[in-house]
Amino acid sequence: MPVSIQPIAGSPSVGTTALRKAGQDFEALLLEKLLASANPRPSGPEADWRAMADRRLAADLAAASPLGVARMLETRR
């Protein structure tokens, strides 16, 4: 007999959590592209460091959700 596990009342469902993560990832990608276009990258090894720094900054900004893209996608569900 299969067992059904119900989510705890008030906790986000798995679908909501996955949607929030996808929204944050999308927002991070947008911010990363914005940062890359605002800061011309040098050539050589410094370009790799700049790209990593931009990616990390974009992920941190998206987690804070300053643009609200993740929240907007989640509410449209």
C-alpha positions as CSV (number, residue, x, y, z in Angstrom):
1,M,0.0,0.0,0.0
2,P,1.6,3.4,-1.0
3,V,2.1,5.9,1.7
4,S,1.1,9.5,1.0
5,I,3.1,12.2,2.8
6,Q,1.4,15.5,3.2
7,P,3.3,18.8,3.5
8,I,3.3,20.6,6.8
9,A,0.7,23.3,6.9
10,G,2.1,26.6,5.9
11,S,5.2,25.2,4.3
12,P,5.8,25.7,0.6
13,S,5.2,22.7,-1.5
14,V,7.9,21.1,-3.6
15,G,6.5,22.7,-6.7
16,T,6.6,26.2,-5.1
17,T,10.2,25.6,-3.9
18,A,11.4,24.5,-7.3
19,L,9.6,27.4,-9.0
20,R,11.2,29.9,-6.6
21,K,14.6,28.4,-7.3
22,A,14.1,28.6,-11.0
23,G,13.0,32.2,-10.7
24,Q,16.1,33.0,-8.7
25,D,18.3,31.3,-11.2
26,F,16.7,33.2,-14.0
27,E,17.0,36.5,-12.2
28,A,20.7,35.7,-11.5
29,L,21.3,35.0,-15.2
30,L,19.7,38.4,-16.1
31,L,21.8,40.2,-13.5
32,E,25.0,38.4,-14.6
33,K,24.4,39.5,-18.2
34,L,23.7,43.1,-17.0
35,L,26.9,43.1,-15.0
36,A,28.9,41.7,-17.9
37,S,27.6,44.4,-20.2
38,A,28.3,47.2,-17.7
39,N,31.8,46.1,-17.0
40,P,33.9,45.4,-20.1
41,R,36.0,42.3,-19.3
42,P,39.7,42.3,-19.8
43,S,41.4,39.5,-21.6
44,G,43.4,36.7,-20.1
45,P,43.1,35.2,-16.6
46,E,41.6,38.4,-15.2
47,A,38.6,37.8,-17.4
48,D,37.9,34.5,-15.7
49,W,38.1,36.1,-12.2
50,R,35.8,38.9,-13.3
51,A,33.3,36.4,-14.7
52,M,33.3,34.4,-11.4
53,A,32.9,37.6,-9.4
54,D,30.0,38.7,-11.6
55,R,28.3,35.3,-11.3
56,R,28.6,35.3,-7.5
57,L,27.4,38.9,-7.2
58,A,24.4,38.1,-9.5
59,A,23.5,35.0,-7.4
60,D,23.7,37.0,-4.2
61,L,21.5,39.8,-5.6
62,A,19.0,37.3,-7.0
63,A,18.7,35.6,-3.6
64,A,17.9,39.0,-2.1
65,S,15.4,39.4,-5.0
66,P,15.9,43.1,-5.7
67,L,14.2,42.9,-9.1
68,G,11.3,40.7,-7.9
69,V,11.4,38.4,-11.0
70,A,11.5,35.2,-8.9
71,R,8.6,36.5,-6.8
72,M,6.6,37.5,-9.9
73,L,7.0,34.1,-11.5
74,E,6.0,32.4,-8.3
75,T,2.8,34.4,-7.9
76,R,1.8,33.8,-11.6
77,R,1.6,30.1,-11.0
